[in-house]
């Protein structure tokens, strides 16, 4: 074998003798021949290469591991000496097999050290195997060694080697050669790395290369599922219902055919797309989406390992599939969707079309399965499709009248009011009857939503009733019931309890930080919900058009500010790292725009800021009620709360609304006695200077008062501060059965008149 690897040209006799001895494994005889040959002629460079071979054979016979490894090192050095002597490289290629033999023997220890996670020691052994012998296996494991290094330059070099190795291994697999190179950790590490830096496409590329080589590898399959799962969740967070999700779900199902996330995400995409297009009544687009949805599920079903129990839409039957979709869109209360899928179900069940004849027959003689909202939606659809069918038109009116006197479910109020509006156009002679129905429906809706505790919707219906039927005898009673329920739901139920620990009151906010350690921590969403509800209780009742939502980024900054203030106990807008141990740039930013108060219970702090009884101005209330606020943030720590309500960039999006409306506290209507406050406020668009304010009791008594104008920075409107000579908390001087009438007239002659009454609370 060795002879054929050597040049066929004439050899020096010492070279031939040494080679023959080495082929027989007699390294001692070979060394004598090498020594003798070099003593005669030092330019016989082949002998230097043969010395490396002799060193290898000698090392292989060592029983002591340390001496054996030293022998391999000596063999490498001998080969390096041979290369340095052979300046023209005349014999290097001929004797390259010797370097490879040395590397193959020496790398065994390097690979063992790698398996024991002794990467730096392994690197020291594998490095010469690569440099001198260009040993491919050693190079791959050297890349893995370097990849584990703390030095960035080593990691970079290791990464380059791993990427080259992955492509080489994959090519060898395709060509069915060199199976000894199929080294799995290369793909593990590349997949893990690219996943960690959120380069999901690259991560999956290398994982897939690995799976081409090792199709049954469970680690790679698990990595693929993790990468795809993370990618899908990221797409949902950043882009919502993106079609890209479908491709990733399809990829994920190749690895885990019954993965619920991949199956449900596929369904979620199609359902949301259908819900949106049906909501726009875009039936043609909905048909295309429906077709794609069904085709996708049939494609998934083609995988025989699918478990149909994991997915309600893995159905190989069009009739059953559309039945499932019909049930879903009934739950979603999507009228176009339920009509579309009912017709699809009908066509699949009876193998026929669905036309005017079928609509007329079914609607006038409805079978047992046709009831509730589906029945109403089909009537509405038929009325629009067949406007000349008097029988169907009259049917809607009869069904409507029966419905008005029957039970109306939570989600059907807008629908029946829509019918009321359409019928008024169709039957103008019935306008008084239909108007009476509408007034009754408004009252029933208000009562219904008050009982549900859905104050926002109840208020919307109440405002419609007051606007369209101002003489309704029940307005005052409904308004009081609404105010009492609202106080219970959005104020009383948003309180946060506390306990006394070592003499300090600790609220149950769920905060997990500590200002002693400058640990910002987090406050759970359940507490965020309560604080947002309480703030919106004040805003909506005061007449602010838009409600606020919490901004997590602003909240984090406020939390940092609260922690920064806590150890010092002094609030300032000029905090520095020198004055505040827990200083941060985000805390400093929050301090410039927020209000802080020495109260660690944020629900109490929100009320204290709103009532604003401890300051001469009403700046804090102005920020809570700022009409240009859309998002807010807050933070709370051991001894304070911080609220950031207005940002410099906040602008008013509903300015025309305030041409005829206002923001006031106490509000128009009813106010709990405990929140009437000693300072009242009024704001609207326009100039408030020179405004005239009159406050009278319902018995005609004029109440003396003082007024001033304030304008908080960044708040859209100025505020009239009204200080009446009345003790709002004294029932003897302000009884519950008495109302206060307020009139505000601006210089522009715009005039606003409203009144409020008091109700008692147990809080």
C-alpha positions in Angstrom: 0.0 0.0 0.0 2.8 2.4 0.9 5.0 1.6 -2.0 2.3 2.7 -4.4 2.0 6.0 -2.6 5.6 6.7 -3.2 7.2 8.1 -6.4 8.2 5.4 -8.8 11.5 7.2 -9.6 14.7 5.8 -8.4 15.1 5.9 -4.7 18.2 6.3 -2.5 19.0 2.9 -1.0 18.6 4.2 2.6 15.2 5.5 1.7 14.2 2.1 0.3 15.6 0.2 3.2 13.9 2.5 5.8 10.6 2.4 3.9 10.7 -1.4 3.8 11.4 -1.6 7.6 8.5 0.8 8.4 6.1 -1.1 6.2 6.9 -4.1 8.4 6.5 -2.0 11.6 10.2 -2.2 12.5 10.7 1.4 13.5 14.0 0.7 15.3 15.6 -0.7 12.1 14.1 2.2 10.1 15.7 4.8 12.5 19.1 3.2 12.0 18.7 3.4 8.2 17.5 7.0 8.4 20.4 8.0 10.7 22.9 6.3 8.4 21.4 7.9 5.3 21.4 11.4 6.7 25.0 11.1 7.9 26.0 10.5 4.3 23.7 13.1 2.7 21.5 15.6 4.6 19.7 16.5 1.4 17.9 13.2 1.3 14.7 14.9 2.4 12.6 11.8 2.2 14.4 10.5 5.3 13.0 13.3 7.4 9.4 12.4 6.4 10.2 8.7 7.2 11.5 9.8 10.6 8.0 11.1 11.4 6.5 7.8 10.4 9.0 6.0 12.7 8.0 8.3 15.5 4.3 7.5 15.0 5.0 3.7 15.1 7.1 4.2 18.2 4.3 6.2 19.9 1.7 3.6 19.0 3.7 1.0 21.0 3.7 3.1 24.2 1.5 1.7 26.9 1.6 4.9 29.0 -1.0 7.4 27.6 1.1 10.5 28.4 4.2 9.1 26.8 2.1 8.1 23.8 0.7 11.6 23.4 4.2 13.0 23.6 5.2 10.6 20.9 2.5 11.9 18.6 3.6 15.4 19.3 7.2 14.3 18.4 5.9 12.7 15.2 4.2 16.0 14.2 7.4 17.9 14.9 9.4 15.5 12.8 6.9 16.0 9.9 7.1 19.8 10.4 10.9 19.6 10.2 10.6 17.5 7.0 8.4 20.1 5.4 10.8 22.9 6.4 13.8 21.1 5.0 11.8 20.3 1.8 11.6 24.0 0.8 10.4 23.3 -2.7 7.8 20.9 -1.4 9.2 18.3 -3.7 8.1 15.3 -1.5 5.4 16.8 0.6 2.5 15.3 -1.3 4.1 12.0 -1.6 4.4 11.7 2.2 1.2 13.5 3.1 -0.2 10.0 4.0 2.2 10.0 7.0 0.7 13.3 8.4 -2.8 11.8 8.0 -1.8 8.6 9.8 -0.3 10.7 12.7 -3.5 12.9 12.8 -5.8 9.9 12.8 -4.0 8.4 15.8 -3.5 11.6 17.7 -7.1 13.0 17.2 -8.5 10.1 19.2 -7.5 11.8 22.4 -8.7 15.2 21.2 -12.1 13.8 20.5 -12.3 12.1 23.9 -11.4 15.4 25.6 -14.2 17.1 23.5 -16.7 14.6 24.7 -15.6 15.4 28.3 -16.2 19.1 27.6 -12.5 19.9 28.0 -12.6 22.1 24.9 -9.3 24.1 25.3 -7.3 20.8 25.9 -9.1 19.2 22.9 -8.3 22.3 20.8 -4.5 22.0 21.6 -4.5 18.4 20.2 -6.7 19.0 17.2 -5.0 22.2 16.0 -1.8 20.5 14.7 -4.0 17.7 13.2 -5.6 20.4 11.0 -2.5 22.6 10.4 -0.2 19.8 9.3 -2.5 17.0 8.1 -5.6 19.0 7.1 -7.5 16.2 8.8 -11.2 16.9 8.1 -12.7 15.2 11.2 -10.2 17.1 13.4 -11.1 20.3 11.7 -14.8 19.7 12.4 -14.2 19.1 16.1 -11.7 21.9 16.3 -14.6 24.2 15.1 -16.8 22.8 17.9 -13.9 23.5 20.4 -13.4 27.0 19.2 -17.2 27.6 19.3 -17.2 27.0 23.0 -14.5 29.6 23.6 -15.1 32.8 25.5 -13.0 34.7 23.1 -15.0 36.3 20.3 -12.3 35.8 17.7 -12.2 32.1 18.5 -16.0 31.8 18.4 -16.0 33.6 15.0 -13.4 31.2 13.6 -15.3 28.3 15.1 -18.5 29.5 13.5 -16.9 29.7 10.1 -15.6 26.2 10.4 -18.9 24.9 11.5 -20.8 26.4 8.6 -18.2 25.0 6.1 -18.5 21.6 7.9 -22.3 21.6 7.7 -22.2 22.1 4.0 -19.5 19.5 3.6 -21.3 16.9 5.6 -24.5 17.5 3.7 -22.7 17.1 0.4 -21.0 13.9 1.6 -24.5 12.5 2.5 -25.9 13.4 -0.9 -22.9 11.7 -2.6 -23.1 8.7 -0.1 -19.4 9.1 0.8 -17.3 9.4 4.0 -19.9 8.5 6.6 -17.2 9.0 9.3 -17.7 12.8 8.7 -21.4 12.7 9.7 -21.0 14.6 13.0 -24.3 15.7 14.6 -23.2 18.4 17.0 -22.3 20.7 14.1 -26.0 21.0 13.3 -27.1 21.2 16.9 -24.8 24.2 17.6 -25.6 26.1 14.4 -29.4 25.6 15.0 -29.1 26.7 18.6 -27.0 29.7 17.8 -29.1 31.2 15.0 -32.2 30.6 17.1 -30.7 32.5 20.0 -30.1 35.6 17.9 -33.6 35.3 16.4 -32.4 34.4 12.9 -35.0 31.8 12.5 -34.6 31.2 8.8 -30.9 30.5 9.2 -31.5 28.3 12.2 -34.1 26.2 10.3 -31.8 26.0 7.3 -29.0 24.3 9.3 -31.4 22.1 11.3 -32.9 20.9 8.0 -29.5 20.2 6.6 -28.9 18.1 9.7 -32.1 16.3 9.3 -31.3 15.4 5.7 -28.2 13.7 7.1 -29.8 12.3 10.3 -33.6 12.1 9.5 -34.4 10.3 12.8 -32.5 12.6 15.1 -34.8 13.6 17.9 -32.7 16.5 19.1 -32.8 18.2 15.7 -36.5 17.5 15.4 -37.1 19.1 18.8 -34.9 22.1 17.8 -36.9 22.5 14.6 -40.2 22.6 16.5 -38.8 25.1 19.0 -37.6 27.4 16.3 -40.9 27.3 14.4 -42.9 27.8 17.5 -40.9 30.9 18.4 -41.2 32.2 14.9 -45.0 31.8 14.8 -45.4 33.5 18.2 -43.1 36.4 17.0 -45.1 36.8 13.8 -48.4 36.9 15.8 -46.9 39.6 18.1 -45.4 41.8 15.5 -47.7 41.3 12.5 -50.9 39.7 13.7 -52.7 37.5 11.3 -50.0 37.3 8.7 -50.1 34.7 5.9 -46.5 33.9 6.6 -47.7 31.9 9.6 -49.2 29.3 7.2 -45.7 28.5 5.7 -44.2 28.1 9.1 -47.1 25.9 10.4 -46.7 23.7 7.3 -43.0 23.3 8.1 -43.7 22.6 11.7 -46.2 19.9 10.9 -43.6 18.0 9.0 -41.8 17.4 12.3 -44.8 17.1 14.6 -47.9 16.3 12.7 -50.2 16.6 15.7 -48.7 19.8 17.2 -51.7 21.8 18.5 -50.0 25.2 18.1 -49.3 24.5 14.4 -52.8 23.1 13.8 -54.6 25.8 15.7 -52.5 28.6 14.2 -53.4 27.4 10.7 -57.1 27.5 11.7 -56.7 30.8 13.5 -55.3 32.4 10.3 -58.2 31.3 8.2 -60.9 32.0 10.8 -59.7 35.5 11.4 -59.4 36.1 7.7 -62.9 34.8 7.1 -64.3 36.8 10.1 -62.8 40.0 8.7 -64.0 39.4 5.1 -67.5 38.3 6.3 -67.6 41.4 8.5 -67.0 43.5 5.4 -69.6 41.4 3.6 -67.0 40.6 1.0 -68.4 37.2 0.0 -66.3 36.6 -3.1 -63.0 36.9 -1.1 -64.5 34.8 1.7 -65.2 32.0 -0.8 -61.6 32.0 -1.9 -60.4 31.9 1.7 -62.9 29.1 2.6 -61.6 27.1 -0.4 -58.0 27.6 0.8 -59.0 26.6 4.3 -60.6 23.4 3.3 -57.8 22.5 0.8 -55.2 23.0 3.5 -57.0 20.7 6.0 -57.3 18.1 3.3 -53.6 18.4 2.6 -52.8 17.9 6.3 -55.1 14.9 6.4 -53.0 13.3 3.7 -50.4 12.6 6.4 -51.6 9.3 7.8 -50.0 10.0 11.2 -52.5 12.9 11.8 -54.7 12.5 14.9 -58.0 14.1 13.9 -59.0 14.5 17.5 -56.4 17.3 17.9 -58.2 19.5 15.4 -61.9 20.1 14.9 -61.4 21.1 11.3 -59.4 17.9 10.3 -62.5 16.6 8.5 -62.6 14.7 5.2 -66.2 15.6 4.5 -67.3 18.9 3.1 -70.7 18.8 4.7 -69.3 18.1 8.2 -66.6 20.7 7.7 -69.1 23.5 6.8 -71.3 22.4 9.7 -68.3 22.9 12.0 -67.6 26.3 10.4 -71.3 27.3 10.8 -71.2 26.5 14.5 -68.1 28.6 14.9 -69.5 31.7 13.2 -72.7 31.4 15.2 -70.5 31.6 18.3 -68.6 34.6 16.8 -72.0 36.2 16.1 -70.8 36.9 12.5 -74.1 37.1 10.5 -72.6 37.0 7.0 -70.4 34.1 8.1 -73.3 32.1 9.5 -75.5 32.8 6.4 -72.7 31.7 4.0 -71.9 28.5 5.8 -75.6 27.6 6.3 -76.1 27.9 2.5 -72.9 25.8 2.0 -74.2 23.2 4.4 -77.6 23.1 2.8 -76.0 22.7 -0.7 -73.7 19.9 0.6 -76.6 18.1 2.4 -79.2 18.2 -0.3 -76.9 18.4 -3.4 -78.8 21.5 -4.6 -78.5 25.2 -5.0 -80.0 27.7 -2.5 -82.3 30.2 -4.2 -85.3 32.4 -3.5 -87.6 29.4 -3.4 -85.6 27.7 -0.7 -85.4 30.9 1.3 -89.1 31.5 1.1 -89.9 27.9 2.1 -87.5 27.6 4.9 -88.1 31.0 6.5 -91.9 30.7 6.5 -91.9 27.2 7.8 -88.6 26.9 9.7 -87.5 23.4 10.7 -86.3 22.8 14.3 -82.6 23.3 13.4 -83.4 26.8 12.1 -83.8 29.1 15.1 -82.2 32.0 17.0 -79.7 34.3 15.4 -79.2 32.1 12.4 -82.9 32.4 11.6 -82.8 36.2 12.0 -79.7 36.5 9.9 -81.2 34.4 7.1 -84.3 36.6 7.1 -82.1 39.7 6.9 -80.1 38.2 4.0 -83.3 37.2 2.1 -84.8 40.7 2.6 -81.7 42.2 0.9 -81.4 39.6 -1.8 -85.1 39.5 -2.8 -86.5 43.0 -2.1 -89.6 42.4 -4.3 -90.7 39.3 -2.4 -93.4 40.9 -0.2 -93.9 37.7 1.7 -90.4 37.7 3.0 -90.5 41.5 3.6 -93.6 41.1 5.8 -92.1 38.1 7.5 -89.3 40.2 8.9 -91.7 42.7 10.4 -93.7 40.0 12.1 -90.6 38.3 13.4 -89.3 41.7 14.6 -92.5 42.5 16.5 -92.4 39.1 18.2 -88.7 39.6 19.0 -89.2 43.1 20.6 -91.6 41.5 23.1 -89.4 38.5 23.7 -85.9 37.8 25.1 -83.0 39.7 23.6 -79.6 38.2 24.2 -76.5 40.2 25.1 -75.0 40.3 21.6 -78.1 40.9 19.7 -79.0 44.5 20.7 -77.3 46.2 17.8 -79.0 43.8 15.4 -82.5 44.4 16.5 -82.0 48.1 16.5 -80.7 47.8 13.0 -83.9 46.1 12.0 -85.8 48.9 13.7 -84.0 51.4 11.5 -84.5 49.4 8.3 -88.2 48.9 9.0 -88.7 52.6 9.6 -87.5 53.2 6.0 -89.7 50.4 4.6 -92.8 51.3 6.6 -92.7 55.1 7.2 -96.4 55.1 8.2 -95.3 53.0 11.3 -92.8 55.6 12.5 -94.6 56.3 15.8 -94.9 52.6 16.6 -91.3 51.9 15.6 -90.0 55.0 17.5 -91.9 53.8 20.6 -90.2 50.3 20.1 -86.8 52.0 19.9 -87.3 54.0 23.1 -88.3 50.8 24.9 -85.4 48.9 23.4 -82.9 51.6 24.7 -84.3 51.3 28.2 -84.2 47.5 28.2 -80.7 47.6 26.8 -79.5 50.0 29.6 -81.1 47.8 32.2 -79.6 44.7 30.6 -76.0 46.0 30.4 -76.2 47.4 33.9 -77.0 43.9 35.1 -74.1 42.5 33.1 -71.8 45.1 34.6 -70.8 46.4 31.1 -70.9 50.1 32.0 -69.4 51.4 28.8 -72.1 49.9 26.6 -74.8 50.9 29.0 -73.6 54.5 28.9 -73.6 54.4 25.1 -77.2 53.3 25.1 -78.1 55.9 27.8 -76.5 58.7 25.8 -78.5 57.6 22.7 -81.7 57.5 24.8 -81.1 61.0 26.2 -80.2 62.4 22.8 -83.1 60.9 20.8 -85.8 60.8 23.6 -84.9 63.7 25.9 -88.4 63.7 27.5 -88.3 60.1 28.5 -89.6 59.9 32.1 -87.1 57.2 33.1 -83.9 59.1 32.2 -83.1 60.3 35.7 -83.8 56.9 37.3 -81.7 55.1 34.7 -78.9 57.6 35.1 -78.8 57.1 38.9 -78.9 53.3 38.6 -76.1 53.5 36.0 -74.0 55.7 38.2 -74.4 53.5 41.3 -73.6 50.3 39.3 -70.6 52.1 37.6 -69.2 53.1 41.0 -69.5 49.5 42.2 -67.9 47.9 39.0 -65.2 50.4 38.0 -64.4 52.1 41.3 -65.3 49.8 44.3 -64.2 46.6 42.5 -60.9 48.2 41.5 -59.6 48.8 45.0 -56.5 47.0 46.0 -56.3 45.5 49.5 -53.3 45.6 51.8 -51.8 44.2 55.0 -49.7 45.6 57.8 -46.2 44.1 57.9 -43.8 45.5 60.6 -45.8 48.6 61.0 -46.0 49.3 57.2 -49.0 48.9 55.0 -48.2 46.7 52.0 -50.7 46.7 49.2 -51.5 43.5 47.3 -50.3 44.8 43.9 -48.3 41.7 43.1 -45.1 43.7 42.6 -42.0 41.6 42.8 -39.2 44.2 42.9 -37.2 45.9 45.6 -35.8 49.4 45.8 -33.2 48.3 48.2 -31.6 46.2 45.4 -32.7 48.7 42.7 -34.8 45.8 41.3 -37.5 47.2 39.2 -39.6 44.1 39.1 -43.0 43.9 37.4 -46.6 44.4 38.4 -49.1 41.8 37.0 -51.7 42.5 34.3 -54.5 42.0 36.8 -53.4 45.1 38.7 -52.9 47.0 35.5 -56.5 46.2 34.6 -57.7 47.6 37.9 -55.8 50.9 37.7 -56.9 51.4 34.0 -60.5 50.8 34.9 -60.4 53.3 37.8 -58.8 56.0 35.7 -61.4 55.4 32.9 -64.2 55.5 35.5 -63.2 59.1 36.2 -62.6 60.0 32.5 -65.8 58.6 31.1 -68.1 60.0 33.8 -66.4 63.4 33.5 -67.2 63.4 29.8 -63.9 62.6 28.2 -64.5 61.1 24.8 -61.7 58.6 24.6 -60.7 56.0 27.2 -57.0 55.3 27.9 -55.1 52.0 27.6 -52.0 51.1 29.4 -48.6 51.3 27.6 -46.2 48.7 28.9 -43.1 50.7 27.9 -44.2 53.8 29.7 -45.3 51.7 32.7 -41.8 50.2 32.9 -40.2 53.6 32.9 -42.6 54.8 35.6 -41.8 51.7 37.6 -38.1 52.6 37.3 -38.9 56.1 38.5 -40.8 54.8 41.5 -37.9 52.6 42.5 -35.5 55.5 42.0 -37.5 57.7 44.3 -38.2 55.1 47.0 -35.0 55.1 49.0 -34.7 58.9 48.9 -38.3 59.7 49.5 -38.0 63.1 47.7 -39.6 63.7 44.4 -37.7 65.8 41.9 -37.6 66.2 38.1 -33.8 66.7 38.3 -32.6 63.4 39.6 -29.0 62.4 39.0 -26.9 59.3 39.6 -25.2 61.1 42.4 -28.5 62.0 44.2 -30.4 58.8 43.5 -28.8 55.4 43.8 -31.3 53.6 41.6 -31.0 56.3 38.8 -31.6 55.2 35.2 -32.1 57.1 32.0 -35.7 55.7 31.7 -36.5 56.7 35.3 -35.2 60.2 34.5 -37.4 60.5 31.4 -40.5 59.4 33.4 -39.7 61.9 36.1 -39.9 64.8 33.6 -43.5 64.0 32.6 -45.1 62.2 35.5 -46.9 63.0 38.7 -45.6 61.3 41.9 -47.3 60.8 45.2 -46.3 59.3 48.6 -48.8 56.4 48.4 -47.7 52.9 47.6 -51.2 51.7 46.7 -51.7 52.7 43.1 -55.5 52.5 43.2 -55.6 54.9 46.2 -52.9 57.1 44.5 -55.1 57.4 41.3 -58.0 58.7 43.4 -55.8 61.1 45.4 -54.4 62.5 42.2 -57.8 62.9 40.8 -59.4 64.6 43.8 -56.2 66.7 44.1 -57.2 68.1 47.5 -53.7 68.7 48.8 -52.5 71.2 46.2 -53.6 74.8 45.4 -53.9 73.9 41.7 -55.8 71.1 40.0 -52.9 70.1 37.9 -53.1 66.4 38.8 -56.8 66.2 38.0 -56.1 67.9 34.7 -53.6 65.1 33.7 -56.0 62.3 34.7 -58.8 63.9 32.6 -56.6 65.2 29.7 -58.7 64.7 26.6 -55.6 64.3 24.4 -54.3 61.2 26.4 -54.5 57.9 24.6 -52.0 55.8 26.5 -50.6 56.1 30.1 -48.3 54.3 32.4 -47.7 54.0 36.1 -45.4 52.5 38.7 -45.6 51.7 42.4 -43.0 50.6 44.9 -42.5 50.6 48.7 -43.6 54.2 49.5 -44.8 55.9 46.3 -46.7 55.8 43.1 -45.8 57.5 39.8 -48.3 58.2 37.0 -47.4 59.4 33.5 -50.6 60.5 31.8 -49.6 62.8 29.0 -46.7 62.8 26.5 -45.5 65.8 24.6 -46.6 64.1 21.3 -50.2 63.5 22.5 -52.6 65.3 20.3 -56.4 65.7 20.3 -58.1 63.5 17.8 -61.7 64.5 18.6 -61.5 68.3 18.8 -64.9 68.9 17.1 -66.6 66.8 19.8 -65.7 69.4 22.4 -67.4 72.2 20.5 -70.7 71.1 22.0 -69.5 68.9 24.9 -67.5 69.4 28.0 -65.4 67.7 30.7 -66.6 68.4 34.3 -66.4 67.1 37.8 -68.7 66.6 39.6 -70.1 65.0 36.4 -73.4 65.7 34.8 -75.9 63.2 36.3 -75.0 61.6 39.6 -71.9 61.5 41.7 -70.9 59.5 44.8 -70.8 61.8 47.8 -67.2 60.7 48.7 -66.0 61.9 45.3 -67.7 65.3 44.9 -64.5 67.1 46.1 -64.3 70.7 47.4 -62.9 72.0 44.1 -65.0 71.5 41.0 -63.7 71.6 37.4 -64.9 72.4 34.0 -63.1 72.4 30.6 -63.9 72.5 26.9 -62.4 73.8 23.7 -62.0 77.6 23.4 -61.1 80.5 25.6 -62.3 80.2 29.1 -61.2 83.7 30.2 -64.1 85.9 31.2 -66.4 82.8 31.7 -69.4 83.3 33.9 -70.4 80.5 36.3 -73.7 80.1 38.2 -74.4 77.3 40.7 -77.9 76.9 42.1 -79.6 74.2 44.1 -82.8 72.6 42.7 -84.7 74.7 45.3 -83.4 77.9 43.7 -80.7 78.8 46.2 -77.6 80.5 44.6 -74.4 79.2 46.0 -71.5 81.7 46.3 -68.3 80.6 44.6 -64.8 81.5 43.4 -63.4 80.7 40.0 -59.9 80.6 38.5 -58.4 79.3 35.3 -55.5 76.9 35.1 -53.6 75.3 32.2 -51.4 72.3 32.9 -48.5 71.8 30.5 -49.2 69.4 27.5 -53.0 69.2 28.4 -55.2 70.2 25.4 -57.6 72.6 27.3 -57.6 75.1 30.1 -59.7 74.3 33.1 -62.1 76.4 35.1 -61.5 75.7 38.8 -64.8 76.3 40.7 -64.7 76.6 44.5 -68.3 76.7 45.8 -69.2 77.7 49.3 -70.6 74.3 50.1 -69.5 71.3 52.2 -69.9 68.4 49.8 -69.3 65.8 52.5 -71.8 67.2 54.9 -75.2 65.5 54.3 -77.0 68.2 56.4 -75.8 71.0 54.0 -75.9 68.9 50.8 -78.7 66.3 51.1 -79.1 63.4 48.7 -82.5 64.5 47.5 -81.2 67.8 46.3 -79.6 68.5 42.9 -77.2 71.3 41.9 -77.6 73.1 38.6 -74.5 74.6 37.0 -74.4 77.0 34.1 -71.2 78.1 32.4 -71.3 80.9 29.7 -68.2 81.7 27.8 -67.3 85.1 26.3 -68.1 83.6 22.9 -71.7 83.2 24.1 -71.4 79.4 24.1 -73.4 78.2 27.0 -73.4 74.9 28.9 -75.9 73.8 31.5 -75.9 70.6 33.5 -76.8 69.3 36.9 -75.8 66.6 39.3 -77.2 64.8 42.3 -75.6 62.8 45.1 -75.8 59.1 46.0 -74.5 57.5 49.1 -71.9 54.6 49.1 -70.8 52.1 51.7 -67.2 52.9 50.9 
